Amino acid sequence: AKTLYDRLLSYGNDVGLFAEEIDPTSGAALGNFPQAFTHIGVIDAGVDLTAALLHRRPLSGPLAQRVATAQQMQRNER
């Protein structure tokens, strides 16, 4: 999960702002910029991930499902 989160952060610009979407092929920022809803999701995911790492507990609930889906998609890209 941390690797995927770090990968997500790499799509921000030089001051950490994100667009509404990311082109899956090129990584280019698409849509509205900066996009508040995107930032809320990034912050929420960071808080959840940090809590899981600090408490050394497995991820559960919607975050765990999203991570599992992202990992499966990453495996399918190979």
N, C-alpha and C positions, 0 to 999 in steps of 0.2 A: 504494500500500500504506500509506503514511504517513497519508493522508487517512482511509482505512478504519479504521486503528488508532486515530487520534484520535477518530473517531466512536464506536468501541467504548468508549474511555475515558470518553466523555461519559455513558455509562450507569451509571457508578459513583456511589455516594452522596457526601456531602460529605467523607468521609474515604477515598474510593477503594475502598470495598468493593463487591463484586458479589454478586448473587443467582445462583441456579442457572440461571435462564433469564431472557430478556427477552421481553416480549410484543411481537411484531413490529408490531402496530398502534399501541399506546399507548406503548411503551417502558417499561412498568411492570415492576418487578422481580417475578419469580415463583419459586416453589419455595423451597428451603432458603436461609437467609441467615445469615451470610455463607457462601459455598461455596468451600472450599479448592481443589477441582478446577478451578473457573473461574479462580481467581487464578493457579494454575500455568500454565494456558493463556495467560492475558494476559501473564504474565511471560516465558514462553518465546517468544511472538510478539514481544514488545518486544526481547528479546535478539537474535533472528534479524533483525528489521527494522533494528536499530541496526547490527549487523555488516554487513548489506548496504549500508546508507547510508554507513558509514564507509569501507568498502572499495570503494565505487562499483562493485560487481559486481552483475549481474542476479540476481534471486531464482531459486532452482532447487529442485527436490524438492517435498515435500509443501506447504511454505509457499507456493511459487509457484502450485501447483494450487489451494490454498484462496483465495488472492488473486484468481486468475482467475475462480473460481466466484463469489466475492463481487461482483466487478466486473460479471459477467454478470447476476447477480441484481439489482444496483443499476440496470443499464440496463433490465431488464425491468420495474422498478417505474415507470419514467417513462412 
